[in-house]
Amino acid sequence: MIAFTFDNTFEGLLCVVYDAYTRRIHPDALVGSDEIIPLTASVTHAVITNQAHYERVYRGLQKKLSPQACQRLQYAWLSEEPGADMALFRYIRKVFDARRPVENDLADPDIFAMEKLAKKVGREAQLLLGFVRFQKTADKRYAATISPRHNVLPLLLRHFAERFTEQVWLIYDIGRRYGVMHDAQGFHEVYIDKEKAAALSRNSGKLPLHELDPEEVFVQELWKTYFSTVAIQERQNPKLQARCMPRRFWKYLTEKQCCDDRQLRPESTDCRRHSGLRQQGRELYGLSLQNQTQVIDIFHKKTV
């Protein structure tokens, strides 16, 4: 058994392809840098990621594949599913060895597996474009948390950068413990410690009250009230809703989260602070508790 070790990156995978062809040996297993080499491996080789090598392999793929197929190949890598690296290696090998285009040969198990992975990642990214919920922080920035099955965060950046060009925002992947922040200078990777990541996960991605803008607390409450007001109880279809909006996203959606007042005791300090922040938000909008429902009703009538 021949095993190659690499750094678990897409560039590293392309370097695996380069070393396999230059050394004329093809691995039976790919092992990440943080994984244990199988005891059955009789031959091992450590692949070093080299820019010239992976750029050469990628140029070769661009000649053999359409731009859409190259994109699907990168999507499949972002799936991070077990065995995906070896499946993609076999796919790339068949692309280079074939004399004709093979990207549409879905009868081949490796090509079909790659297409299936790419579709999973693409669907996950498409869903998150509508399910990301930003929270306005006290320093006038916007933060959102996600926890997708696949590493789709890189696929969301262009959409939100075009939509929120002038804002400073951050999208953080709780499961993978990294995020990307956008500002006037571009994109920056962000990492936080384990304790804060665990706290975000326990709180369904909600930031602590002292980190939120007073206006944000009131807007969240207003959105929850509007969401429950416009719902038609007689036409509720939980199965259809769960199919179009998977339940694993619900805990990060503002409209699906329980009101903080129900979770906090009236006598607690956090509850009093939360009520004070909501009152400040109402003052910013010039609204009182009495006319809040009336404003929602007027807004609904205007938009229908």
Secondary structure, DSSP 8 states (H G I E B T S, - for coil): -EEEEE-SSHHHHHHHHHHHHHHT---SEEEETTS---TT-SEEEE----HHHHHHHHHHHHHHS-HHHHHHHHHHHTT--TTHHHHHHHHHHHHHH-SS--TT-TTSHHHHHHHHHHHHHHHHHHHHHHH---EEBTTS-EEEEE--SS--HHHHHHHHHHHSSSS-EEEEETTTTEEEEEETTEEEEE---HHHHHHHHHTTT---GGGB-HHHHHHHHHHHHHHHHH--GGG--HHHHHHHS-GGGGGG-GGGS--HHHHS-TTSHHHHHHHHHHHHHHHHHT--TTTHHHHHHHHHHHH-
